[in-house]
Amino acid sequence: MAALKLRQFQKEGVYAMERFGGRSLLGDDCGLGKTVQVCWFLHRNPQFLPAVVTCPASVKHGWENEVMQNMGFRPAVLDGTRPPRPGRSKDKPPITILNHDIPRFWVDYLHDLGPNMLVADEVQAFSNRASKRTRALR
């Protein structure tokens, strides 16, 4: 783990996530390090791995960089709408990142990963319960 020092409010965010068993909503303002808090939470609580992160396409590679910098490994980053056939991939990365628009195409693949945690960055993108995007996430 990198020698990054969290600010006190970030530490409190990580501790709150721990108190609530990972079921939490980080509502910090933009730019205050929510991604770093999630990385530190997962580093401190590896029982929540493997984890899946869904986020806007514009920040997908930002998540990748934060995981590499703060956790010391390269996460899997999913693109497109054509996952490998079920059972073809033996690799089960600790963290898998994909953008909001493609989970419905990757449901079987993600299910095979057996994730212990789902991180929904910009969760308001899933506010319409009837949308394909929200149904796939659920």
GROMACS elastic network, one bead per residue, 0.5 to 0.9 nm:
[ bonds ]
;  ai    aj funct       b0    kb
    1     4     6  0.81169   500
    1    40     6  0.87660   500
    1    43     6  0.79228   500
    1    69     6  0.79694   500
    1    70     6  0.56227   500
    1    71     6  0.51703   500
    1    72     6  0.60353   500
    2     5     6  0.87585   500
    2    69     6  0.66147   500
    2    70     6  0.52738   500
    2    71     6  0.70254   500
    2    72     6  0.73690   500
    3    70     6  0.83532   500
    4    70     6  0.75114   500
    6     9     6  0.80395   500
    6    10     6  0.57732   500
    6    11     6  0.60487   500
    6    33     6  0.89415   500
    6    36     6  0.83782   500
    6    37     6  0.81437   500
    7    10     6  0.52050   500
    7    11     6  0.63174   500
    7    12     6  0.87203   500
    8    11     6  0.50650   500
    8    12     6  0.62161   500
    8    13     6  0.86536   500
    9    13     6  0.62488   500
    9    14     6  0.88064   500
   10    14     6  0.63653   500
   10    15     6  0.86523   500
   10    32     6  0.81623   500
   10    33     6  0.72530   500
   10    34     6  0.77174   500
   10    36     6  0.82972   500
   10    37     6  0.60996   500
   11    14     6  0.50918   500
   11    15     6  0.61491   500
   11    16     6  0.85242   500
   11    37     6  0.74691   500
   11    40     6  0.89060   500
   12    15     6  0.50052   500
   12    16     6  0.60117   500
   12    17     6  0.85651   500
   13    16     6  0.50911   500
   13    17     6  0.62610   500
   13    18     6  0.86916   500
   13    26     6  0.71475   500
   13    34     6  0.84029   500
   13    37     6  0.67683   500
   13    38     6  0.88737   500
   13    41     6  0.89145   500
   14    17     6  0.51166   500
   14    18     6  0.63232   500
   14    19     6  0.87436   500
   14    37     6  0.57641   500
   14    38     6  0.72373   500
   14    40     6  0.70618   500
   14    41     6  0.55086   500
   15    19     6  0.61652   500
   15    20     6  0.86978   500
   15    41     6  0.80596   500
   16    20     6  0.62584   500
   16    21     6  0.85671   500
   16    22     6  0.83838   500
   16    24     6  0.77799   500
   17    20     6  0.52550   500
   17    21     6  0.61513   500
   17    23     6  0.66326   500
   17    24     6  0.57480   500
   17    25     6  0.82382   500
   17    26     6  0.85085   500
   17    38     6  0.86597   500
   17    41     6  0.72349   500
   18    21     6  0.50386   500
   18    22     6  0.57522   500
   18    23     6  0.85007   500
   18    24     6  0.89549   500
   18    41     6  0.73443   500
   18    45     6  0.80847   500
   19    22     6  0.76374   500
   19    23     6  0.89439   500
   20    23     6  0.55131   500
   20    24     6  0.64842   500
   21    24     6  0.79782   500
   22    41     6  0.82367   500
   22    48     6  0.80149   500
   22   117     6  0.77694   500
   23   117     6  0.89062   500
   26    34     6  0.67397   500
   26    37     6  0.89337   500
   27    30     6  0.89683   500
   27    34     6  0.82955   500
   28    31     6  0.83633   500
   28    32     6  0.64404   500
   28    33     6  0.80575   500
   28    34     6  0.68797   500
   29    32     6  0.60256   500
   29    33     6  0.87272   500
   29    34     6  0.86115   500
   30    33     6  0.77673   500
   30    34     6  0.81895   500
   31    34     6  0.77657   500
   32    35     6  0.87491   500
   32    36     6  0.89591   500
   33    36     6  0.52035   500
   33    37     6  0.63343   500
   33    38     6  0.88221   500
   34    37     6  0.50238   500
   34    38     6  0.63343   500
   34    39     6  0.87172   500
   35    38     6  0.51705   500
   35    39     6  0.62872   500
   35    40     6  0.87116   500
   35    62     6  0.89845   500
   35    63     6  0.69117   500
   35    66     6  0.70868   500
   35    67     6  0.85083   500
   35   121     6  0.85970   500
   36    39     6  0.50030   500
   36    40     6  0.61729   500
   36    41     6  0.85090   500
   36    63     6  0.89643   500
   36    66     6  0.66693   500
   36    67     6  0.80352   500
   36    70     6  0.72331   500
   37    40     6  0.51392   500
   37    41     6  0.60434   500
   37    42     6  0.86140   500
   38    42     6  0.61697   500
   38    43     6  0.85106   500
   38   119     6  0.83174   500
   39    42     6  0.52326   500
   39    43     6  0.61044   500
   39    44     6  0.86291   500
   39    66     6  0.75850   500
   39    67     6  0.62933   500
   39    70     6  0.65412   500
   39    71     6  0.67154   500
   40    44     6  0.60690   500
   40    45     6  0.83708   500
   40    70     6  0.73638   500
   40    71     6  0.77517   500
   41    44     6  0.52048   500
   41    45     6  0.59561   500
   41    46     6  0.84467   500
   42    46     6  0.55783   500
   42    47     6  0.80922   500
   42    48     6  0.65040   500
   42    49     6  0.71043   500
   42    51     6  0.84282   500
   42    71     6  0.87006   500
   43    46     6  0.58073   500
   43    70     6  0.86078   500
   43    71     6  0.66557   500
   44    47     6  0.89571   500
   45    48     6  0.60923   500
   45    49     6  0.80250   500
   46    49     6  0.53483   500
   46    50     6  0.81658   500
   46    94     6  0.89408   500
   47    50     6  0.81032   500
   47   116     6  0.75590   500
   48    51     6  0.65181   500
   48   115     6  0.78080   500
   48   117     6  0.55710   500
   49    52     6  0.86065   500
   49    93     6  0.88036   500
   49    94     6  0.54946   500
   49    95     6  0.70230   500
   49   115     6  0.66082   500
   49   116     6  0.56545   500
   49   117     6  0.67270   500
   50    92     6  0.75916   500
   50    93     6  0.66808   500
   50    95     6  0.55658   500
   50    96     6  0.77629   500
   50   113     6  0.73671   500
   50   114     6  0.71664   500
   50   116     6  0.57223   500
   50   117     6  0.69020   500
   51    93     6  0.85264   500
   51    94     6  0.61914   500
   51    96     6  0.63777   500
   51    97     6  0.86088   500
   51   113     6  0.88489   500
   51   114     6  0.86262   500
   51   115     6  0.51055   500
   51   116     6  0.57857   500
   51   118     6  0.57733   500
   51   119     6  0.73935   500
   52    94     6  0.84742   500
   52    95     6  0.57401   500
   52    97     6  0.58842   500
   52    98     6  0.78384   500
   52   110     6  0.79813   500
   52   115     6  0.64314   500
   52   116     6  0.82348   500
   52   117     6  0.63326   500
   52   119     6  0.61345   500
   52   120     6  0.84461   500
   53    60     6  0.88468   500
   53    63     6  0.84769   500
   53    95     6  0.72874   500
   53    96     6  0.61100   500
   53    98     6  0.63540   500
   53    99     6  0.81862   500
   53   117     6  0.84522   500
   53   118     6  0.59227   500
   53   120     6  0.59972   500
   53   121     6  0.72158   500
   54    57     6  0.88713   500
   54    60     6  0.80963   500
   54    96     6  0.85017   500
   54    97     6  0.58778   500
   54    98     6  0.50374   500
   54    99     6  0.52324   500
   54   100     6  0.55706   500
   54   101     6  0.89826   500
   54   103     6  0.79967   500
   54   118     6  0.77088   500
   54   119     6  0.62561   500
   54   120     6  0.50795   500
   54   121     6  0.60865   500
   54   122     6  0.86296   500
   54   123     6  0.88303   500
   54   137     6  0.87321   500
   55    58     6  0.81622   500
   55    59     6  0.67038   500
   55    60     6  0.61858   500
   55    63     6  0.85060   500
   55    97     6  0.76208   500
   55    98     6  0.64997   500
   55   100     6  0.54194   500
   55   101     6  0.89037   500
   55   119     6  0.82945   500
   55   120     6  0.62058   500
   55   122     6  0.64407   500
   55   123     6  0.81544   500
   55   125     6  0.89960   500
   56    59     6  0.57034   500
   56    60     6  0.64383   500
   56    98     6  0.82546   500
   56    99     6  0.51232   500
   56   100     6  0.55985   500
   56   101     6  0.79977   500
   56   121     6  0.74039   500
   56   122     6  0.72516   500
   56   125     6  0.86384   500
   57    60     6  0.51876   500
   57    61     6  0.80514   500
   57    98     6  0.75773   500
   57   100     6  0.70245   500
   57   101     6  0.80585   500
   58    61     6  0.75268   500
   58    62     6  0.81156   500
   58    99     6  0.83324   500
   59    63     6  0.63260   500
   59    64     6  0.87047   500
   59    99     6  0.84208   500
   60    63     6  0.52679   500
   60    64     6  0.64523   500
   60    65     6  0.88974   500
   60    77     6  0.77125   500
   60    97     6  0.67558   500
   60    98     6  0.66764   500
   60    99     6  0.64088   500
   61    65     6  0.61461   500
   61    66     6  0.85475   500
   61    77     6  0.79776   500
   61    97     6  0.86859   500
   62    65     6  0.51055   500
   62    66     6  0.62088   500
   62    67     6  0.86550   500
   63    66     6  0.50985   500
   63    67     6  0.61702   500
   63    68     6  0.86010   500
   63    75     6  0.89347   500
   63    97     6  0.76033   500
   64    67     6  0.52825   500
   64    68     6  0.62586   500
   64    69     6  0.86170   500
   64    74     6  0.68885   500
   64    75     6  0.61929   500
   64    76     6  0.81189   500
   64    77     6  0.73284   500
   64    97     6  0.74378   500
   65    68     6  0.51128   500
   65    69     6  0.60015   500
   65    70     6  0.84266   500
   65    74     6  0.80770   500
   65    75     6  0.89400   500
   66    69     6  0.50651   500
   66    70     6  0.58048   500
   66    71     6  0.78507   500
   67    70     6  0.52609   500
   67    71     6  0.52104   500
   67    72     6  0.69123   500
   67    73     6  0.68036   500
   67    74     6  0.68573   500
   67    75     6  0.68491   500
   67    95     6  0.83912   500
   68    71     6  0.55472   500
   68    74     6  0.52104   500
   68    75     6  0.72896   500
   69    72     6  0.58101   500
   69    73     6  0.78541   500
   69    74     6  0.89628   500
   70    73     6  0.84588   500
   71    74     6  0.84875   500
   73    94     6  0.89743   500
   74    77     6  0.88075   500
   74    93     6  0.87493   500
   74    95     6  0.84066   500
   75    93     6  0.64810   500
   75    94     6  0.69109   500
   75    95     6  0.51048   500
   75    96     6  0.56972   500
   75    97     6  0.70502   500
   76    92     6  0.88670   500
   76    93     6  0.62181   500
   76    94     6  0.82168   500
   76    95     6  0.63549   500
   76    97     6  0.61148   500
   76    98     6  0.85559   500
   77    95     6  0.86433   500
   77    96     6  0.58494   500
   77    98     6  0.59166   500
   77    99     6  0.89459   500
   78    83     6  0.83040   500
   78    96     6  0.72481   500
   78    97     6  0.61370   500
   78    98     6  0.50097   500
   78    99     6  0.77930   500
   78   102     6  0.86693   500
   78   106     6  0.87640   500
   79    82     6  0.82538   500
   79    83     6  0.84930   500
   79    98     6  0.67339   500
   79    99     6  0.77805   500
   79   102     6  0.77553   500
   80    83     6  0.77063   500
   80   102     6  0.69157   500
   80   105     6  0.84341   500
   81   102     6  0.62889   500
   81   103     6  0.85646   500
   81   104     6  0.85480   500
   81   105     6  0.54084   500
   81   106     6  0.72307   500
   82    85     6  0.86395   500
   82   105     6  0.69724   500
   82   106     6  0.77175   500
   83    86     6  0.83430   500
   83   105     6  0.72681   500
   83   106     6  0.60459   500
   83   108     6  0.88069   500
   83   109     6  0.68470   500
   84    87     6  0.82067   500
   84    88     6  0.62583   500
   84    89     6  0.68915   500
   84   106     6  0.89840   500
   84   109     6  0.75012   500
   85    88     6  0.56020   500
   85    89     6  0.78540   500
   85   108     6  0.86959   500
   85   109     6  0.77161   500
   86    89     6  0.72690   500
   86   108     6  0.67144   500
   86   109     6  0.60447   500
   86   112     6  0.73549   500
   87    90     6  0.69939   500
   87   109     6  0.83275   500
   87   112     6  0.77266   500
   89    92     6  0.78748   500
   89   109     6  0.86822   500
   91   113     6  0.86853   500
   92    95     6  0.84853   500
   92    96     6  0.87244   500
   92   112     6  0.87428   500
   92   113     6  0.59263   500
   92   114     6  0.87586   500
   93    96     6  0.64181   500
   93   113     6  0.81125   500
   94   115     6  0.86871   500
   95   115     6  0.87452   500
   96   110     6  0.86850   500
   98   101     6  0.83781   500
   98   102     6  0.71079   500
   98   103     6  0.72336   500
   99   102     6  0.61106   500
   99   103     6  0.74395   500
  100   103     6  0.65113   500
  100   120     6  0.85872   500
  100   121     6  0.89037   500
  100   125     6  0.76273   500
  100   126     6  0.85943   500
  100   133     6  0.70129   500
  100   137     6  0.86432   500
  101   104     6  0.77226   500
  101   105     6  0.89343   500
  101   133     6  0.64198   500
  102   105     6  0.55934   500
  102   106     6  0.67411   500
  102   133     6  0.77176   500
  102   136     6  0.88011   500
  103   107     6  0.59349   500
  103   110     6  0.82112   500
  103   133     6  0.70656   500
  103   136     6  0.59575   500
  103   137     6  0.65031   500
  104   107     6  0.55011   500
  104   108     6  0.88528   500
  104   132     6  0.70264   500
  104   133     6  0.64972   500
  104   134     6  0.88210   500
  104   135     6  0.78897   500
  104   137     6  0.73344   500
  105   108     6  0.80087   500
  105   109     6  0.86330   500
  105   136     6  0.83225   500
  106   109     6  0.52151   500
  106   110     6  0.59626   500
  106   111     6  0.84357   500
  106   136     6  0.87247   500
  107   110     6  0.51664   500
  107   111     6  0.59841   500
  107   112     6  0.86090   500
  107   136     6  0.67470   500
  107   137     6  0.82130   500
  108   111     6  0.50075   500
  108   112     6  0.62171   500
  108   113     6  0.87957   500
  109   112     6  0.51862   500
  109   113     6  0.65890   500
  110   113     6  0.51070   500
  110   114     6  0.69386   500
  110   115     6  0.74136   500
  111   114     6  0.54269   500
  111   115     6  0.73203   500
  112   115     6  0.83252   500
  115   118     6  0.72022   500
  119   123     6  0.87866   500
  120   123     6  0.52277   500
  120   124     6  0.89729   500
  120   125     6  0.89900   500
  120   126     6  0.88339   500
  120   137     6  0.89424   500
  121   124     6  0.85459   500
  121   125     6  0.87680   500
  122   125     6  0.61878   500
  122   126     6  0.84784   500
  123   126     6  0.57181   500
  123   127     6  0.74644   500
  124   127     6  0.52619   500
  124   128     6  0.87085   500
  125   128     6  0.78524   500
  125   133     6  0.83837   500
  125   134     6  0.80997   500
  126   129     6  0.70350   500
  126   131     6  0.78374   500
  126   133     6  0.67583   500
  126   135     6  0.86783   500
  126   137     6  0.80917   500
  127   130     6  0.89147   500
  127   131     6  0.85694   500
  127   134     6  0.73343   500
  128   131     6  0.55771   500
  128   133     6  0.85667   500
  128   134     6  0.66752   500
  129   132     6  0.84512   500
  129   133     6  0.87028   500
  129   134     6  0.57874   500
  129   135     6  0.67926   500
  130   133     6  0.84549   500
  130   134     6  0.69235   500
  130   135     6  0.67673   500
  131   134     6  0.53414   500
  131   135     6  0.62292   500
  131   136     6  0.86047   500
  132   135     6  0.51126   500
  132   136     6  0.60390   500
  132   137     6  0.85540   500
  133   136     6  0.53398   500
  133   137     6  0.63369   500
  133   138     6  0.88182   500
  134   137     6  0.50652   500
  134   138     6  0.62057   500
  135   138     6  0.51854   500
